[in-house]
Amino acid sequence: MSDRLLGISKWRIMNKTIAKKLNISGIRTKYFPLKTKEGFCIRPSDAKEVYDFLGKAYNKVFPPGDDCLCFRVSPERRQQMAPLRKLYSVIHHEWFLFLNPKGQPIGWHMGEAEDHQTFYMWNSGILPEYQNRGLFTAFSETFMRYLRELGYERISSHHKPTNRRILILKLKQGFDISGFEMTENWGALVKLIKILPRDRREAFYKMFGEASHLDERAPRG
């Protein structure tokens, strides 16, 4: 085994030890699986299961040309990056599948630690025929309580500037706009952040906004 792969193996062992100490699996079971009154279920999954479903469903949720990559790394360079991808995989990741009453997958969520205090909600999607049923709202509200119990203080996400539906939903859930990013992979993105502890949220509002906005309730449309 090469020194690089040996180092990755050591990182994996250390990551499992830390995850066990934090009791991530035990805390997760307090919140998931999440079942709705209509019989839908949102349950923890893994990378393989989620990506298998994405292979069938992604283009149905995000039609080609609507939310496509602007730049793709060549297969040769992806191969060169493989050890780095393995190293990246040891950080805290979360994988979920949304199931209809028949137990068939209809949606997904995946995310990972952005840093030791921030969890990044990377990507979510629900098949069009199951949208507008409150599934993502129910999931995200429960998921944020779970992340807070784990010890995260900030939750972040990126969205297209024109994706008004998700931007409005996130703002109603207490997220704030924290910046804009322009990438060769996804184009222009709005970054949102939800700060969980009160004192930290107060510091953000004093520095970048108005303290009087802190307790304002977002209008329900």
CYANA upper distance limits for C-alpha pairs under 8 A (distance plus 0.5 A):
  1 MET  CA      5 LEU  CA      6.83
  1 MET  CA      6 LEU  CA      6.75
  2 SER  CA      6 LEU  CA      6.56
  3 ASP  CA      7 GLY  CA      6.56
  4 ARG  CA      8 ILE  CA      6.91
  4 ARG  CA     83 PRO  CA      8.29
  5 LEU  CA      9 SER  CA      6.70
  5 LEU  CA     83 PRO  CA      7.79
  6 LEU  CA     10 LYS  CA      6.82
  7 GLY  CA     11 TRP  CA      6.82
  8 ILE  CA     12 ARG  CA      6.76
  8 ILE  CA     86 LYS  CA      7.64
  8 ILE  CA     87 LEU  CA      6.15
  9 SER  CA     13 ILE  CA      6.86
 10 LYS  CA     14 MET  CA      6.68
 11 TRP  CA     15 ASN  CA      6.49
 11 TRP  CA     87 LEU  CA      7.98
 11 TRP  CA     90 VAL  CA      7.33
 12 ARG  CA     16 LYS  CA      6.73
 12 ARG  CA     90 VAL  CA      6.10
 13 ILE  CA     17 THR  CA      6.81
 14 MET  CA     18 ILE  CA      6.74
 15 ASN  CA     19 ALA  CA      6.57
 15 ASN  CA     90 VAL  CA      6.71
 15 ASN  CA     91 ILE  CA      7.60
 16 LYS  CA     20 LYS  CA      6.60
 17 THR  CA     21 LYS  CA      6.76
 18 ILE  CA     22 LEU  CA      6.68
 19 ALA  CA     23 ASN  CA      6.57
 19 ALA  CA     24 ILE  CA      6.33
 20 LYS  CA     24 ILE  CA      7.19
 20 LYS  CA     25 SER  CA      8.28
 22 LEU  CA    150 LEU  CA      7.87
 23 ASN  CA     27 ILE  CA      6.67
 24 ILE  CA     28 ARG  CA      6.51
 24 ILE  CA    150 LEU  CA      7.42
 25 SER  CA     29 THR  CA      6.89
 26 GLY  CA     30 LYS  CA      7.56
 27 ILE  CA     31 TYR  CA      7.88
 27 ILE  CA    146 TYR  CA      7.75
 27 ILE  CA    149 GLU  CA      8.09
 27 ILE  CA    150 LEU  CA      7.83
 28 ARG  CA     32 PHE  CA      6.48
 28 ARG  CA    146 TYR  CA      7.17
 29 THR  CA     33 PRO  CA      7.54
 31 TYR  CA    142 THR  CA      7.19
 31 TYR  CA    143 PHE  CA      8.09
 31 TYR  CA    146 TYR  CA      7.05
 32 PHE  CA     42 ILE  CA      7.56
 32 PHE  CA     43 ARG  CA      6.28
 32 PHE  CA     44 PRO  CA      7.31
 33 PRO  CA     41 CYS  CA      7.09
 33 PRO  CA     42 ILE  CA      5.99
 33 PRO  CA     43 ARG  CA      4.74
 33 PRO  CA     44 PRO  CA      7.17
 34 LEU  CA     41 CYS  CA      6.07
 34 LEU  CA     42 ILE  CA      5.54
 34 LEU  CA     43 ARG  CA      6.88
 34 LEU  CA    139 PHE  CA      8.02
 35 LYS  CA     39 GLY  CA      6.96
 35 LYS  CA     40 PHE  CA      6.22
 35 LYS  CA     41 CYS  CA      4.92
 35 LYS  CA     42 ILE  CA      6.96
 36 THR  CA     40 PHE  CA      5.78
 36 THR  CA     41 CYS  CA      6.90
 38 GLU  CA    101 PRO  CA      8.05
 39 GLY  CA    100 ASN  CA      7.48
 39 GLY  CA    101 PRO  CA      5.31
 40 PHE  CA     98 PHE  CA      7.87
 40 PHE  CA     99 LEU  CA      6.21
 40 PHE  CA    100 ASN  CA      5.27
 40 PHE  CA    101 PRO  CA      5.54
 40 PHE  CA    103 GLY  CA      8.48
 41 CYS  CA     98 PHE  CA      6.43
 41 CYS  CA     99 LEU  CA      5.59
 41 CYS  CA    100 ASN  CA      7.11
 41 CYS  CA    101 PRO  CA      7.81
 41 CYS  CA    103 GLY  CA      8.25
 42 ILE  CA     96 PHE  CA      7.25
 42 ILE  CA     97 LEU  CA      6.26
 42 ILE  CA     98 PHE  CA      4.94
 42 ILE  CA     99 LEU  CA      6.59
 42 ILE  CA    139 PHE  CA      7.74
 43 ARG  CA     96 PHE  CA      6.12
 43 ARG  CA     97 LEU  CA      6.17
 43 ARG  CA     98 PHE  CA      7.15
 43 ARG  CA     99 LEU  CA      8.41
 44 PRO  CA     94 GLU  CA      8.14
 44 PRO  CA     95 TRP  CA      6.37
 44 PRO  CA     96 PHE  CA      4.96
 44 PRO  CA     97 LEU  CA      7.00
 45 SER  CA     49 GLU  CA      7.07
 45 SER  CA     50 VAL  CA      7.35
 45 SER  CA     94 GLU  CA      8.45
 45 SER  CA     95 TRP  CA      5.57
 45 SER  CA     96 PHE  CA      5.36
 45 SER  CA     97 LEU  CA      6.67
 46 ASP  CA     50 VAL  CA      6.71
 46 ASP  CA     94 GLU  CA      8.17
 46 ASP  CA     95 TRP  CA      5.79
 46 ASP  CA     96 PHE  CA      7.74
 47 ALA  CA     51 TYR  CA      6.49
 47 ALA  CA     95 TRP  CA      6.88
 48 LYS  CA     52 ASP  CA      6.48
 49 GLU  CA     53 PHE  CA      6.90
 50 VAL  CA     54 LEU  CA      6.63
 50 VAL  CA     95 TRP  CA      7.42
 50 VAL  CA     96 PHE  CA      7.68
 50 VAL  CA     97 LEU  CA      7.23
 50 VAL  CA    108 TRP  CA      7.26
 51 TYR  CA     55 GLY  CA      6.64
 52 ASP  CA     56 LYS  CA      7.61
 53 PHE  CA     57 ALA  CA      6.57
 53 PHE  CA     58 TYR  CA      8.46
 53 PHE  CA    105 PRO  CA      7.91
 54 LEU  CA     58 TYR  CA      5.41
 57 ALA  CA     61 VAL  CA      7.05
 57 ALA  CA    127 LEU  CA      7.71
 58 TYR  CA     62 PHE  CA      6.36
 58 TYR  CA     63 PRO  CA      8.21
 58 TYR  CA    125 GLY  CA      8.22
 59 ASN  CA     63 PRO  CA      5.13
 59 ASN  CA     64 PRO  CA      6.62
 60 LYS  CA    127 LEU  CA      7.14
 60 LYS  CA    128 PRO  CA      7.92
 61 VAL  CA    125 GLY  CA      6.84
 61 VAL  CA    126 ILE  CA      7.03
 61 VAL  CA    127 LEU  CA      6.04
 61 VAL  CA    128 PRO  CA      6.80
 62 PHE  CA     66 ASP  CA      6.81
 62 PHE  CA     67 ASP  CA      6.34
 62 PHE  CA     68 CYS  CA      8.45
 63 PRO  CA     67 ASP  CA      7.38
 64 PRO  CA     68 CYS  CA      6.49
 67 ASP  CA    186 TRP  CA      8.39
 68 CYS  CA    186 TRP  CA      7.77
 69 LEU  CA    185 ASN  CA      5.83
 69 LEU  CA    186 TRP  CA      5.98
 70 CYS  CA    184 GLU  CA      6.55
 70 CYS  CA    185 ASN  CA      5.53
 70 CYS  CA    186 TRP  CA      6.38
 70 CYS  CA    187 GLY  CA      7.34
 71 PHE  CA    184 GLU  CA      6.35
 71 PHE  CA    185 ASN  CA      5.42
 71 PHE  CA    186 TRP  CA      8.30
 72 ARG  CA    185 ASN  CA      7.63
 73 VAL  CA     77 ARG  CA      6.87
 73 VAL  CA     78 ARG  CA      6.77
 74 SER  CA     78 ARG  CA      6.67
 75 PRO  CA     79 GLN  CA      6.69
 76 GLU  CA     80 GLN  CA      7.01
 77 ARG  CA     81 MET  CA      6.68
 78 ARG  CA     82 ALA  CA      6.82
 81 MET  CA     85 ARG  CA      6.72
 82 ALA  CA     86 LYS  CA      6.80
 83 PRO  CA     87 LEU  CA      6.78
 84 LEU  CA     88 TYR  CA      6.59
 85 ARG  CA     89 SER  CA      6.64
 86 LYS  CA     90 VAL  CA      7.57
 89 SER  CA     93 HIS  CA      8.14
 91 ILE  CA    112 GLU  CA      7.60
 91 ILE  CA    113 ALA  CA      7.00
 92 HIS  CA    112 GLU  CA      6.05
 92 HIS  CA    113 ALA  CA      5.98
 93 HIS  CA    110 MET  CA      7.88
 93 HIS  CA    111 GLY  CA      6.24
 93 HIS  CA    112 GLU  CA      4.68
 93 HIS  CA    113 ALA  CA      7.10
 94 GLU  CA    109 HIS  CA      8.39
 94 GLU  CA    110 MET  CA      6.04
 94 GLU  CA    111 GLY  CA      5.84
 94 GLU  CA    112 GLU  CA      6.60
 95 TRP  CA    108 TRP  CA      8.07
 95 TRP  CA    109 HIS  CA      6.42
 95 TRP  CA    110 MET  CA      5.12
 95 TRP  CA    111 GLY  CA      7.38
 96 PHE  CA    108 TRP  CA      5.97
 96 PHE  CA    109 HIS  CA      5.58
 96 PHE  CA    110 MET  CA      6.89
 97 LEU  CA    105 PRO  CA      6.79
 97 LEU  CA    106 ILE  CA      7.98
 97 LEU  CA    107 GLY  CA      6.26
 97 LEU  CA    108 TRP  CA      4.95
 97 LEU  CA    109 HIS  CA      7.08
 98 PHE  CA    105 PRO  CA      6.10
 98 PHE  CA    106 ILE  CA      6.01
 98 PHE  CA    107 GLY  CA      5.14
 98 PHE  CA    108 TRP  CA      6.15
 98 PHE  CA    126 ILE  CA      8.25
 99 LEU  CA    103 GLY  CA      5.62
 99 LEU  CA    104 GLN  CA      5.61
 99 LEU  CA    105 PRO  CA      4.87
 99 LEU  CA    106 ILE  CA      5.99
 99 LEU  CA    107 GLY  CA      7.53
100 ASN  CA    104 GLN  CA      5.94
100 ASN  CA    105 PRO  CA      6.98
100 ASN  CA    106 ILE  CA      6.91
106 ILE  CA    126 ILE  CA      6.35
106 ILE  CA    127 LEU  CA      6.06
106 ILE  CA    130 TYR  CA      7.82
107 GLY  CA    124 SER  CA      7.90
107 GLY  CA    125 GLY  CA      5.81
107 GLY  CA    126 ILE  CA      4.53
107 GLY  CA    127 LEU  CA      6.56
108 TRP  CA    124 SER  CA      5.96
108 TRP  CA    125 GLY  CA      6.02
108 TRP  CA    126 ILE  CA      7.13
109 HIS  CA    121 MET  CA      8.37
109 HIS  CA    122 TRP  CA      8.23
109 HIS  CA    123 ASN  CA      6.26
109 HIS  CA    124 SER  CA      4.74
109 HIS  CA    125 GLY  CA      7.22
110 MET  CA    121 MET  CA      7.14
110 MET  CA    122 TRP  CA      6.33
110 MET  CA    123 ASN  CA      6.01
110 MET  CA    124 SER  CA      7.01
111 GLY  CA    119 PHE  CA      7.81
111 GLY  CA    120 TYR  CA      6.05
111 GLY  CA    121 MET  CA      5.04
111 GLY  CA    122 TRP  CA      5.02
111 GLY  CA    123 ASN  CA      7.14
112 GLU  CA    119 PHE  CA      6.35
112 GLU  CA    120 TYR  CA      5.87
112 GLU  CA    121 MET  CA      7.31
112 GLU  CA    122 TRP  CA      7.56
113 ALA  CA    117 GLN  CA      8.35
113 ALA  CA    118 THR  CA      6.55
113 ALA  CA    119 PHE  CA      4.89
113 ALA  CA    120 TYR  CA      6.24
114 GLU  CA    118 THR  CA      5.84
114 GLU  CA    119 PHE  CA      5.84
114 GLU  CA    120 TYR  CA      5.89
115 ASP  CA    119 PHE  CA      7.56
116 HIS  CA    152 TYR  CA      8.06
117 GLN  CA    151 GLY  CA      8.02
117 GLN  CA    152 TYR  CA      5.42
117 GLN  CA    153 GLU  CA      5.96
117 GLN  CA    154 ARG  CA      6.64
118 THR  CA    152 TYR  CA      6.32
118 THR  CA    153 GLU  CA      6.71
118 THR  CA    154 ARG  CA      5.01
118 THR  CA    155 ILE  CA      5.88
118 THR  CA    156 SER  CA      7.36
119 PHE  CA    147 LEU  CA      8.20
119 PHE  CA    152 TYR  CA      7.24
119 PHE  CA    154 ARG  CA      6.93
119 PHE  CA    155 ILE  CA      5.36
119 PHE  CA    156 SER  CA      6.71
120 TYR  CA    155 ILE  CA      6.36
120 TYR  CA    156 SER  CA      5.26
120 TYR  CA    157 SER  CA      6.18
121 MET  CA    155 ILE  CA      7.63
121 MET  CA    156 SER  CA      6.59
121 MET  CA    157 SER  CA      5.66
122 TRP  CA    157 SER  CA      6.72
122 TRP  CA    158 HIS  CA      7.89
126 ILE  CA    130 TYR  CA      7.00
126 ILE  CA    131 GLN  CA      6.62
127 LEU  CA    131 GLN  CA      7.02
131 GLN  CA    135 LEU  CA      8.01
134 GLY  CA    138 ALA  CA      6.60
135 LEU  CA    139 PHE  CA      6.65
136 PHE  CA    140 SER  CA      6.41
137 THR  CA    141 GLU  CA      6.62
137 THR  CA    169 LEU  CA      8.49
138 ALA  CA    142 THR  CA      6.83
139 PHE  CA    143 PHE  CA      6.34
140 SER  CA    144 MET  CA      6.47
141 GLU  CA    145 ARG  CA      7.09
141 GLU  CA    173 GLN  CA      8.33
142 THR  CA    146 TYR  CA      6.86
143 PHE  CA    147 LEU  CA      6.72
144 MET  CA    148 ARG  CA      6.66
144 MET  CA    155 ILE  CA      8.36
145 ARG  CA    149 GLU  CA      6.87
146 TYR  CA    150 LEU  CA      6.90
147 LEU  CA    151 GLY  CA      7.05
147 LEU  CA    152 TYR  CA      6.23
148 ARG  CA    152 TYR  CA      5.70
148 ARG  CA    153 GLU  CA      7.06
148 ARG  CA    196 LEU  CA      7.63
152 TYR  CA    196 LEU  CA      8.45
153 GLU  CA    195 ILE  CA      6.52
153 GLU  CA    196 LEU  CA      5.66
153 GLU  CA    197 PRO  CA      6.75
154 ARG  CA    193 ILE  CA      7.19
154 ARG  CA    194 LYS  CA      6.13
154 ARG  CA    195 ILE  CA      5.09
154 ARG  CA    196 LEU  CA      6.41
155 ILE  CA    193 ILE  CA      6.07
155 ILE  CA    194 LYS  CA      5.57
155 ILE  CA    195 ILE  CA      7.09
155 ILE  CA    196 LEU  CA      8.43
156 SER  CA    191 LYS  CA      7.57
156 SER  CA    192 LEU  CA      6.05
156 SER  CA    193 ILE  CA      4.91
156 SER  CA    194 LYS  CA      6.90
157 SER  CA    191 LYS  CA      6.30
157 SER  CA    192 LEU  CA      5.84
157 SER  CA    193 ILE  CA      7.16
158 HIS  CA    189 LEU  CA      6.36
158 HIS  CA    190 VAL  CA      5.97
158 HIS  CA    191 LYS  CA      5.06
158 HIS  CA    192 LEU  CA      6.76
159 HIS  CA    163 ASN  CA      7.19
159 HIS  CA    166 ILE  CA      8.34
159 HIS  CA    167 LEU  CA      7.80
159 HIS  CA    189 LEU  CA      5.77
159 HIS  CA    190 VAL  CA      5.70
159 HIS  CA    191 LYS  CA      7.13
159 HIS  CA    192 LEU  CA      8.49
160 LYS  CA    188 ALA  CA      6.98
160 LYS  CA    189 LEU  CA      5.38
160 LYS  CA    190 VAL  CA      6.60
161 PRO  CA    188 ALA  CA      7.60
161 PRO  CA    189 LEU  CA      6.53
161 PRO  CA    190 VAL  CA      6.23
163 ASN  CA    167 LEU  CA      6.75
164 ARG  CA    168 ILE  CA      6.36
165 ARG  CA    169 LEU  CA      6.71
166 ILE  CA    170 LYS  CA      6.53
167 LEU  CA    171 LEU  CA      6.63
168 ILE  CA    172 LYS  CA      6.67
169 LEU  CA    173 GLN  CA      6.88
170 LYS  CA    174 GLY  CA      7.08
170 LYS  CA    175 PHE  CA      5.99
170 LYS  CA    192 LEU  CA      8.49
171 LEU  CA    175 PHE  CA      5.24
171 LEU  CA    176 ASP  CA      6.64
171 LEU  CA    218 ALA  CA      7.89
172 LYS  CA    217 ARG  CA      8.36
172 LYS  CA    218 ALA  CA      5.64
172 LYS  CA    219 PRO  CA      7.78
172 LYS  CA    220 ARG  CA      8.08
174 GLY  CA    194 LYS  CA      6.60
174 GLY  CA    218 ALA  CA      8.40
175 PHE  CA    192 LEU  CA      6.47
175 PHE  CA    193 ILE  CA      5.72
175 PHE  CA    194 LYS  CA      4.76
175 PHE  CA    195 ILE  CA      7.98
176 ASP  CA    192 LEU  CA      5.91
176 ASP  CA    193 ILE  CA      5.87
176 ASP  CA    194 LYS  CA      6.71
177 ILE  CA    190 VAL  CA      7.68
177 ILE  CA    191 LYS  CA      6.53
177 ILE  CA    192 LEU  CA      5.08
177 ILE  CA    193 ILE  CA      6.90
178 SER  CA    190 VAL  CA      8.46
178 SER  CA    191 LYS  CA      6.17
178 SER  CA    192 LEU  CA      5.96
178 SER  CA    193 ILE  CA      6.59
179 GLY  CA    190 VAL  CA      6.69
179 GLY  CA    191 LYS  CA      5.63
179 GLY  CA    192 LEU  CA      7.69
180 PHE  CA    188 ALA  CA      7.79
180 PHE  CA    189 LEU  CA      6.23
180 PHE  CA    190 VAL  CA      5.15
180 PHE  CA    191 LYS  CA      6.15
181 GLU  CA    188 ALA  CA      6.35
181 GLU  CA    189 LEU  CA      5.65
181 GLU  CA    190 VAL  CA      6.94
181 GLU  CA    191 LYS  CA      7.68
182 MET  CA    186 TRP  CA      8.19
182 MET  CA    187 GLY  CA      5.92
182 MET  CA    188 ALA  CA      4.95
182 MET  CA    189 LEU  CA      6.70
183 THR  CA    187 GLY  CA      5.43
183 THR  CA    188 ALA  CA      6.92
183 THR  CA    189 LEU  CA      8.36
195 ILE  CA    200 ARG  CA      7.28
195 ILE  CA    201 ARG  CA      5.94
196 LEU  CA    200 ARG  CA      7.98
196 LEU  CA    201 ARG  CA      7.36
197 PRO  CA    201 ARG  CA      6.72
198 ARG  CA    202 GLU  CA      6.62
199 ASP  CA    203 ALA  CA      6.88
200 ARG  CA    204 PHE  CA      6.97
201 ARG  CA    205 TYR  CA      6.82
201 ARG  CA    214 LEU  CA      8.35
202 GLU  CA    206 LYS  CA      6.61
202 GLU  CA    211 ALA  CA      7.31
202 GLU  CA    214 LEU  CA      7.52
203 ALA  CA    207 MET  CA      6.61
204 PHE  CA    208 PHE  CA      6.47
204 PHE  CA    209 GLY  CA      8.04
205 TYR  CA    209 GLY  CA      5.26
205 TYR  CA    210 GLU  CA      6.08
205 TYR  CA    211 ALA  CA      5.86
205 TYR  CA    213 HIS  CA      8.04
205 TYR  CA    214 LEU  CA      7.26
206 LYS  CA    210 GLU  CA      6.27
206 LYS  CA    211 ALA  CA      5.82
209 GLY  CA    213 HIS  CA      8.17
210 GLU  CA    214 LEU  CA      7.96
212 SER  CA    216 GLU  CA      8.08
